[in-house]
Amino acid sequence: MNSRKVTAVVSKDHDGKEIEGRIPIKVAERPTFILKTREGENRAVSPSQRNGSKKESETPTATSSKPSESRMLMSMPQEMSNCIKFMDENFQLCENVLDYLVDQQDFLVIGVLGTQGVGKSTILSLLTFNHLPDIFGVENLTHYKTGSNCTTGIDFYVTKNRVIYLDTQPILSSAVMTTATSTLEHYASTDYNLELQSLQFTAFLYSICHIIIFVQDWFVDPNLVRFLQTAEMLKPSSTSNLDQDYAEYYPHILFLHNKAEIDDFRPETQKIMTDFYTKVFATSKLQIHSGLDMSSYPTEGQLNLFLIPKICPESEPIMHDNEKDLIEKLRNKIHGVSRNSLTPSTLTEKNWYHYASKVVEAIKKSHLSLEYGRLLP
């Protein structure tokens, strides 16, 4: 009987409280076992936490990936909604471009050259139309009336697939001299200052671009051909005495004839153009045979010659592909061209900007430009 009473007390009074007429019995607290986890952690884990120990060990692994993902998202630049200034008319680089560049090496730089009104900005806007329409502004009636340029300095736009487009001010344009302060020595003739400043911009593009699109609206101006050859001579070297095994870099140059007439698309006319450029640039180091032509299939060794038609009335017969198909073909050809390294060491996008800054300083201090200006008649 006593044993039953004790059992009743134990089961009903776990706290050891006194009950009338009965002797209080103290009950020992349940012991707590301290176990160590198999993962070799220093902290102790109780049995009640045993079931959740595996989940806790997996939590740091899951959370550790989140900071790396956030860092990747933070490192990606914001998407561009329009072009911005890369270089002003005074030959000064703009630092806000760095906000749109990333530290990766797979990028392509395309620059455009040409005189005023040939359609440089229009061509670049057509090439980037699949990203945003009318990225680069084009000339309007106000520019024609005031004699001003639509583009001053160099405008910059980079696409999602890391293609950098550079739209430049017209070469040999007198409007540039009225708004810019030349970094070169001022000569007696304004024409000399104008030519030297244009040569600076062209030599700069030769150094930092993979592809140069040289736009003309007729065939051909010999003075412009001489201008391209002179800029090649004034291009600063990207190598040093320590880089003996590296061949000096020269960009691909594409001769693009805008507003082409129907006769320009005839095979015999294109052969005349091809023979002319091949002979004139026979000794040039510029890459003019990169397959950037109008053929539908990749062909090695073909001259980089492309024609964009003039918009014709619907009544006139069309003897060539339409403008949309030609631009698509040109875009595919450009994106597929070989990308040689601009310098002995491989550049990232941000390093490319810093390299461009060094090129600017090298051109400003170049004795070749000053010597060329001194020898002008």
One Martini backbone bead per residue (centre of mass of N, CA, C, O) as a GRO file, in nm:
protein
  377
    1MET     BB    1   0.058   0.061  -0.021
    2ASN     BB    2   0.292   0.257   0.002
    3SER     BB    3   0.387   0.233  -0.287
    4ARG     BB    4   0.133   0.358  -0.412
    5LYS     BB    5   0.151   0.634  -0.274
    6VAL     BB    6   0.420   0.717  -0.389
    7THR     BB    7   0.339   0.704  -0.682
    8ALA     BB    8   0.120   0.919  -0.663
    9VAL     BB    9   0.302   1.150  -0.577
   10VAL     BB   10   0.494   1.151  -0.814
   11SER     BB   11   0.280   1.190  -1.047
   12LYS     BB   12   0.139   1.462  -0.912
   13ASP     BB   13   0.429   1.571  -0.773
   14HIS     BB   14   0.698   1.725  -0.926
   15ASP     BB   15   0.772   1.971  -0.707
   16GLY     BB   16   0.747   1.883  -0.398
   17LYS     BB   17   0.483   1.928  -0.260
   18GLU     BB   18   0.276   1.956  -0.002
   19ILE     BB   19   0.058   1.715   0.155
   20GLU     BB   20  -0.188   1.622   0.328
   21GLY     BB   21  -0.074   1.357   0.527
   22ARG     BB   22   0.205   1.370   0.371
   23ILE     BB   23   0.514   1.288   0.264
   24PRO     BB   24   0.754   1.442   0.123
   25ILE     BB   25   0.895   1.405  -0.214
   26LYS     BB   26   1.186   1.403  -0.384
   27VAL     BB   27   1.260   1.484  -0.724
   28ALA     BB   28   1.463   1.424  -0.966
   29GLU     BB   29   1.599   1.563  -1.215
   30ARG     BB   30   1.640   1.549  -1.536
   31PRO     BB   31   1.889   1.472  -1.721
   32THR     BB   32   2.144   1.632  -1.917
   33PHE     BB   33   2.272   1.572  -2.233
   34ILE     BB   34   2.597   1.618  -2.372
   35LEU     BB   35   2.664   1.668  -2.714
   36LYS     BB   36   2.861   1.608  -3.000
   37THR     BB   37   2.915   1.685  -3.304
   38ARG     BB   38   3.036   1.539  -3.600
   39GLU     BB   39   3.147   1.810  -3.740
   40GLY     BB   40   3.333   1.953  -3.511
   41GLU     BB   41   3.207   2.141  -3.324
   42ASN     BB   42   3.235   2.339  -3.032
   43ARG     BB   43   2.954   2.329  -2.976
   44ALA     BB   44   2.686   2.232  -2.789
   45VAL     BB   45   2.432   1.964  -2.807
   46SER     BB   46   2.126   1.883  -2.757
   47PRO     BB   47   1.887   1.645  -2.803
   48SER     BB   48   1.663   1.851  -2.901
   49GLN     BB   49   1.877   1.948  -3.146
   50ARG     BB   50   1.939   1.700  -3.325
   51ASN     BB   51   1.733   1.722  -3.564
   52GLY     BB   52   1.846   2.032  -3.638
   53SER     BB   53   2.158   2.014  -3.705
   54LYS     BB   54   2.160   1.983  -4.016
   55LYS     BB   55   2.023   2.250  -4.091
   56GLU     BB   56   2.231   2.434  -3.949
   57SER     BB   57   2.476   2.340  -4.124
   58GLU     BB   58   2.336   2.445  -4.399
   59THR     BB   59   2.289   2.751  -4.366
   60PRO     BB   60   2.567   2.886  -4.434
   61THR     BB   61   2.574   2.787  -4.727
   62ALA     BB   62   2.317   2.936  -4.823
   63THR     BB   63   2.401   3.229  -4.722
   64SER     BB   64   2.685   3.260  -4.862
   65SER     BB   65   2.564   3.302  -5.161
   66LYS     BB   66   2.422   3.579  -5.137
   67PRO     BB   67   2.657   3.785  -5.139
   68SER     BB   68   2.769   3.701  -5.420
   69GLU     BB   69   2.512   3.771  -5.575
   70SER     BB   70   2.501   4.069  -5.490
   71ARG     BB   71   2.777   4.145  -5.606
   72MET     BB   72   2.705   4.082  -5.900
   73LEU     BB   73   2.469   4.283  -5.921
   74MET     BB   74   2.642   4.536  -5.839
   75SER     BB   75   2.857   4.507  -6.084
   76MET     BB   76   2.638   4.571  -6.266
   77PRO     BB   77   2.538   4.783  -6.485
   78GLN     BB   78   2.344   5.008  -6.596
   79GLU     BB   79   2.115   5.070  -6.821
   80MET     BB   80   2.100   5.223  -7.122
   81SER     BB   81   1.896   5.501  -7.272
   82ASN     BB   82   2.154   5.659  -7.375
   83CYS     BB   83   2.383   5.861  -7.474
   84ILE     BB   84   2.715   5.967  -7.390
   85LYS     BB   85   2.994   6.131  -7.289
   86PHE     BB   86   3.340   6.060  -7.359
   87MET     BB   87   3.429   6.324  -7.532
   88ASP     BB   88   3.523   6.629  -7.576
   89GLU     BB   89   3.621   6.899  -7.782
   90ASN     BB   90   3.898   6.916  -7.581
   91PHE     BB   91   4.012   6.623  -7.524
   92GLN     BB   92   3.823   6.510  -7.279
   93LEU     BB   93   3.752   6.286  -7.052
   94CYS     BB   94   3.475   6.105  -6.912
   95GLU     BB   95   3.408   5.945  -6.603
   96ASN     BB   96   3.101   5.837  -6.624
   97VAL     BB   97   3.162   5.583  -6.799
   98LEU     BB   98   3.246   5.382  -6.565
   99ASP     BB   99   2.944   5.309  -6.481
  100TYR     BB  100   2.925   5.114  -6.768
  101LEU     BB  101   3.164   4.941  -6.671
  102VAL     BB  102   3.346   4.629  -6.666
  103ASP     BB  103   3.534   4.337  -6.542
  104GLN     BB  104   3.573   4.245  -6.867
  105GLN     BB  105   3.704   4.104  -7.190
  106ASP     BB  106   3.427   4.075  -7.364
  107PHE     BB  107   3.474   4.318  -7.610
  108LEU     BB  108   3.353   4.583  -7.840
  109VAL     BB  109   3.496   4.841  -8.054
  110ILE     BB  110   3.312   5.109  -8.223
  111GLY     BB  111   3.394   5.337  -8.477
  112VAL     BB  112   3.331   5.662  -8.633
  113LEU     BB  113   3.385   5.814  -8.962
  114GLY     BB  114   3.354   6.157  -9.094
  115THR     BB  115   3.193   6.385  -9.239
  116GLN     BB  116   2.959   6.610  -9.280
  117GLY     BB  117   2.646   6.447  -9.350
  118VAL     BB  118   2.693   6.119  -9.410
  119GLY     BB  119   2.570   5.927  -9.155
  120LYS     BB  120   2.692   5.826  -8.880
  121SER     BB  121   2.457   5.827  -8.670
  122THR     BB  122   2.262   5.660  -8.841
  123ILE     BB  123   2.424   5.399  -8.851
  124LEU     BB  124   2.438   5.352  -8.542
  125SER     BB  125   2.130   5.349  -8.496
  126LEU     BB  126   2.082   5.097  -8.674
  127LEU     BB  127   2.275   4.900  -8.514
  128THR     BB  128   2.098   4.976  -8.227
  129PHE     BB  129   1.784   4.922  -8.272
  130ASN     BB  130   1.752   4.644  -8.102
  131HIS     BB  131   1.765   4.819  -7.833
  132LEU     BB  132   1.733   5.128  -7.944
  133PRO     BB  133   1.593   5.407  -8.064
  134ASP     BB  134   1.770   5.669  -8.149
  135ILE     BB  135   2.047   5.715  -7.988
  136PHE     BB  136   2.162   5.891  -8.215
  137GLY     BB  137   2.183   6.194  -8.316
  138VAL     BB  138   2.060   6.396  -8.580
  139GLU     BB  139   2.040   6.601  -8.824
  140ASN     BB  140   1.893   6.918  -8.873
  141LEU     BB  141   1.785   7.224  -8.968
  142THR     BB  142   1.943   7.380  -8.751
  143HIS     BB  143   2.229   7.284  -8.830
  144TYR     BB  144   2.223   7.402  -9.117
  145LYS     BB  145   2.173   7.703  -9.041
  146THR     BB  146   2.423   7.725  -8.819
  147GLY     BB  147   2.670   7.518  -8.878
  148SER     BB  148   2.643   7.283  -8.689
  149ASN     BB  149   2.696   7.008  -8.482
  150CYS     BB  150   2.558   6.724  -8.356
  151THR     BB  151   2.855   6.625  -8.288
  152THR     BB  152   3.067   6.645  -8.000
  153GLY     BB  153   3.319   6.468  -8.000
  154ILE     BB  154   3.229   6.176  -7.802
  155ASP     BB  155   3.001   5.920  -7.814
  156PHE     BB  156   2.834   5.679  -7.582
  157TYR     BB  157   2.763   5.315  -7.621
  158VAL     BB  158   2.638   5.021  -7.445
  159THR     BB  159   2.554   4.703  -7.465
  160LYS     BB  160   2.456   4.405  -7.333
  161ASN     BB  161   2.684   4.251  -7.526
  162ARG     BB  162   2.943   4.443  -7.520
  163VAL     BB  163   2.905   4.695  -7.725
  164ILE     BB  164   3.100   4.969  -7.832
  165TYR     BB  165   2.993   5.296  -7.922
  166LEU     BB  166   3.145   5.558  -8.137
  167ASP     BB  167   3.061   5.896  -8.180
  168THR     BB  168   3.181   6.145  -8.395
  169GLN     BB  169   3.300   6.412  -8.498
  170PRO     BB  170   3.368   6.579  -8.759
  171ILE     BB  171   3.589   6.592  -9.000
  172LEU     BB  172   3.697   6.887  -9.114
  173SER     BB  173   3.538   7.097  -8.923
  174SER     BB  174   3.482   7.433  -8.865
  175ALA     BB  175   3.286   7.416  -8.614
  176VAL     BB  176   3.496   7.306  -8.410
  177MET     BB  177   3.687   7.563  -8.385
  178THR     BB  178   3.462   7.753  -8.244
  179THR     BB  179   3.428   7.549  -7.969
  180ALA     BB  180   3.729   7.478  -7.948
  181THR     BB  181   4.033   7.398  -7.767
  182SER     BB  182   4.326   7.351  -7.874
  183THR     BB  183   4.612   7.142  -7.785
  184LEU     BB  184   4.764   7.275  -7.995
  185GLU     BB  185   4.947   7.448  -8.180
  186HIS     BB  186   4.915   7.759  -8.320
  187TYR     BB  187   4.856   7.848  -8.637
  188ALA     BB  188   4.811   8.061  -8.890
  189SER     BB  189   4.628   7.839  -8.997
  190THR     BB  190   4.318   7.703  -8.959
  191ASP     BB  191   4.349   7.446  -9.131
  192TYR     BB  192   4.578   7.322  -8.966
  193ASN     BB  193   4.427   7.294  -8.699
  194LEU     BB  194   4.197   7.122  -8.813
  195GLU     BB  195   4.365   6.882  -8.913
  196LEU     BB  196   4.510   6.812  -8.645
  197GLN     BB  197   4.259   6.756  -8.476
  198SER     BB  198   4.147   6.528  -8.657
  199LEU     BB  199   4.399   6.349  -8.629
  200GLN     BB  200   4.372   6.299  -8.331
  201PHE     BB  201   4.101   6.151  -8.331
  202THR     BB  202   4.187   5.926  -8.527
  203ALA     BB  203   4.433   5.816  -8.369
  204PHE     BB  204   4.266   5.743  -8.123
  205LEU     BB  205   4.080   5.532  -8.261
  206TYR     BB  206   4.308   5.344  -8.359
  207SER     BB  207   4.384   5.262  -8.048
  208ILE     BB  208   4.066   5.181  -7.921
  209CYS     BB  209   3.969   5.017  -8.174
  210HIS     BB  210   3.857   4.745  -8.362
  211ILE     BB  211   3.652   4.930  -8.533
  212ILE     BB  212   3.629   5.125  -8.839
  213ILE     BB  213   3.385   5.348  -8.970
  214PHE     BB  214   3.399   5.473  -9.299
  215VAL     BB  215   3.209   5.743  -9.406
  216GLN     BB  216   3.046   5.782  -9.726
  217ASP     BB  217   2.856   5.954 -10.011
  218TRP     BB  218   3.105   5.894 -10.208
  219PHE     BB  219   3.308   5.824 -10.504
  220VAL     BB  220   3.614   5.966 -10.422
  221ASP     BB  221   3.831   6.114 -10.172
  222PRO     BB  222   4.168   6.167 -10.173
  223ASN     BB  223   4.198   6.338  -9.911
  224LEU     BB  224   4.082   6.116  -9.721
  225VAL     BB  225   4.293   5.905  -9.777
  226ARG     BB  226   4.531   6.073  -9.675
  227PHE     BB  227   4.421   6.112  -9.392
  228LEU     BB  228   4.428   5.813  -9.300
  229GLN     BB  229   4.736   5.778  -9.344
  230THR     BB  230   4.830   5.998  -9.147
  231ALA     BB  231   4.697   5.883  -8.889
  232GLU     BB  232   4.866   5.625  -8.892
  233MET     BB  233   5.138   5.771  -8.844
  234LEU     BB  234   5.027   5.918  -8.560
  235LYS     BB  235   5.006   5.669  -8.410
  236PRO     BB  236   5.048   5.546  -8.116
  237SER     BB  237   5.221   5.336  -7.933
  238SER     BB  238   5.145   5.016  -7.751
  239THR     BB  239   5.448   4.974  -7.709
  240SER     BB  240   5.758   4.853  -7.590
  241ASN     BB  241   6.079   4.742  -7.540
  242LEU     BB  242   5.956   4.479  -7.383
  243ASP     BB  243   5.760   4.417  -7.654
  244GLN     BB  244   5.889   4.231  -7.896
  245ASP     BB  245   5.648   4.005  -7.959
  246TYR     BB  246   5.463   4.247  -8.029
  247ALA     BB  247   5.233   4.352  -8.247
  248GLU     BB  248   5.118   4.617  -8.374
  249TYR     BB  249   4.821   4.779  -8.351
  250TYR     BB  250   4.539   4.749  -8.589
  251PRO     BB  251   4.251   4.819  -8.722
  252HIS     BB  252   3.957   4.778  -8.854
  253ILE     BB  253   3.845   4.887  -9.183
  254LEU     BB  254   3.538   5.034  -9.302
  255PHE     BB  255   3.395   5.090  -9.615
  256LEU     BB  256   3.122   5.316  -9.616
  257HIS     BB  257   2.849   5.362  -9.844
  258ASN     BB  258   2.630   5.609  -9.844
  259LYS     BB  259   2.374   5.673 -10.048
  260ALA     BB  260   2.348   5.469 -10.268
  261GLU     BB  261   2.327   5.387 -10.583
  262ILE     BB  262   2.234   5.161 -10.814
  263ASP     BB  263   2.513   5.149 -10.969
  264ASP     BB  264   2.687   5.067 -10.711
  265PHE     BB  265   2.570   4.753 -10.720
  266ARG     BB  266   2.738   4.679 -10.938
  267PRO     BB  267   2.994   4.467 -10.998
  268GLU     BB  268   3.180   4.666 -11.161
  269THR     BB  269   3.178   4.893 -10.947
  270GLN     BB  270   3.285   4.729 -10.704
  271LYS     BB  271   3.556   4.658 -10.839
  272ILE     BB  272   3.666   4.942 -10.853
  273MET     BB  273   3.666   4.992 -10.549
  274THR     BB  274   3.840   4.754 -10.464
  275ASP     BB  275   4.095   4.821 -10.629
  276PHE     BB  276   4.151   5.096 -10.509
  277TYR     BB  277   4.185   5.023 -10.203
  278THR     BB  278   4.402   4.805 -10.242
  279LYS     BB  279   4.621   4.995 -10.366
  280VAL     BB  280   4.630   5.233 -10.159
  281PHE     BB  281   4.651   5.004  -9.902
  282ALA     BB  282   4.902   4.811  -9.946
  283THR     BB  283   5.103   4.948  -9.706
  284SER     BB  284   4.908   4.911  -9.490
  285LYS     BB  285   4.817   4.818  -9.142
  286LEU     BB  286   4.543   4.815  -9.195
  287GLN     BB  287   4.245   4.625  -9.170
  288ILE     BB  288   4.090   4.552  -9.500
  289HIS     BB  289   4.077   4.210  -9.485
  290SER     BB  290   3.790   4.083  -9.296
  291GLY     BB  291   3.495   4.030  -9.439
  292LEU     BB  292   3.340   4.325  -9.458
  293ASP     BB  293   3.092   4.248  -9.658
  294MET     BB  294   2.808   4.164  -9.885
  295SER     BB  295   2.820   3.884  -9.833
  296SER     BB  296   2.645   3.599  -9.709
  297TYR     BB  297   2.931   3.474  -9.666
  298PRO     BB  298   3.213   3.390  -9.535
  299THR     BB  299   3.514   3.573  -9.647
  300GLU     BB  300   3.835   3.559  -9.700
  301GLY     BB  301   4.006   3.856  -9.807
  302GLN     BB  302   3.794   4.065  -9.813
  303LEU     BB  303   3.692   4.363  -9.860
  304ASN     BB  304   3.590   4.641  -9.659
  305LEU     BB  305   3.280   4.664  -9.820
  306PHE     BB  306   2.992   4.888  -9.791
  307LEU     BB  307   2.637   4.930  -9.883
  308ILE     BB  308   2.402   5.200  -9.852
  309PRO     BB  309   2.109   5.298  -9.953
  310LYS     BB  310   1.916   5.506 -10.112
  311ILE     BB  311   1.618   5.649 -10.086
  312CYS     BB  312   1.359   5.538 -10.288
  313PRO     BB  313   1.119   5.538 -10.482
  314GLU     BB  314   0.871   5.306 -10.551
  315SER     BB  315   0.900   5.327 -10.872
  316GLU     BB  316   1.175   5.226 -10.840
  317PRO     BB  317   1.402   5.000 -10.890
  318ILE     BB  318   1.532   4.714 -10.707
  319MET     BB  319   1.894   4.591 -10.696
  320HIS     BB  320   1.868   4.524 -10.380
  321ASP     BB  321   1.876   4.516 -10.069
  322ASN     BB  322   1.738   4.613  -9.808
  323GLU     BB  323   1.815   4.802  -9.540
  324LYS     BB  324   1.752   4.599  -9.313
  325ASP     BB  325   1.920   4.358  -9.424
  326LEU     BB  326   2.192   4.506  -9.441
  327ILE     BB  327   2.220   4.578  -9.141
  328GLU     BB  328   2.209   4.288  -9.036
  329LYS     BB  329   2.458   4.193  -9.191
  330LEU     BB  330   2.656   4.399  -9.072
  331ARG     BB  331   2.623   4.322  -8.774
  332ASN     BB  332   2.718   4.027  -8.802
  333LYS     BB  333   2.998   4.089  -8.915
  334ILE     BB  334   3.104   4.262  -8.681
  335HIS     BB  335   3.056   4.052  -8.444
  336GLY     BB  336   3.253   3.827  -8.607
  337VAL     BB  337   3.508   3.957  -8.565
  338SER     BB  338   3.823   3.977  -8.492
  339ARG     BB  339   3.983   4.024  -8.158
  340ASN     BB  340   4.236   4.202  -8.098
  341SER     BB  341   4.474   4.314  -7.907
  342LEU     BB  342   4.552   4.641  -7.806
  343THR     BB  343   4.756   4.504  -7.612
  344PRO     BB  344   4.979   4.297  -7.464
  345SER     BB  345   4.755   4.321  -7.259
  346THR     BB  346   4.466   4.230  -7.136
  347LEU     BB  347   4.153   4.390  -7.140
  348THR     BB  348   3.925   4.558  -6.979
  349GLU     BB  349   3.692   4.789  -6.977
  350LYS     BB  350   3.827   4.970  -6.760
  351ASN     BB  351   4.114   4.951  -6.878
  352TRP     BB  352   4.040   5.080  -7.145
  353TYR     BB  353   3.988   5.361  -7.034
  354HIS     BB  354   4.275   5.405  -6.916
  355TYR     BB  355   4.414   5.370  -7.187
  356ALA     BB  356   4.278   5.610  -7.326
  357SER     BB  357   4.408   5.821  -7.140
  358LYS     BB  358   4.700   5.761  -7.232
  359VAL     BB  359   4.660   5.828  -7.530
  360VAL     BB  360   4.595   6.123  -7.498
  361GLU     BB  361   4.871   6.204  -7.376
  362ALA     BB  362   5.044   6.098  -7.612
  363ILE     BB  363   4.924   6.287  -7.830
  364LYS     BB  364   4.986   6.562  -7.695
  365LYS     BB  365   5.316   6.477  -7.678
  366SER     BB  366   5.361   6.446  -7.969
  367HIS     BB  367   5.608   6.510  -8.211
  368LEU     BB  368   5.465   6.436  -8.479
  369SER     BB  369   5.245   6.653  -8.486
  370LEU     BB  370   5.434   6.899  -8.474
  371GLU     BB  371   5.604   6.821  -8.721
  372TYR     BB  372   5.374   6.817  -8.924
  373GLY     BB  373   5.287   7.113  -8.883
  374ARG     BB  374   5.566   7.240  -8.964
  375LEU     BB  375   5.559   7.099  -9.270
  376LEU     BB  376   5.349   7.266  -9.362
  377PRO     BB  377   5.283   7.493  -9.629
   0.00000   0.00000   0.00000
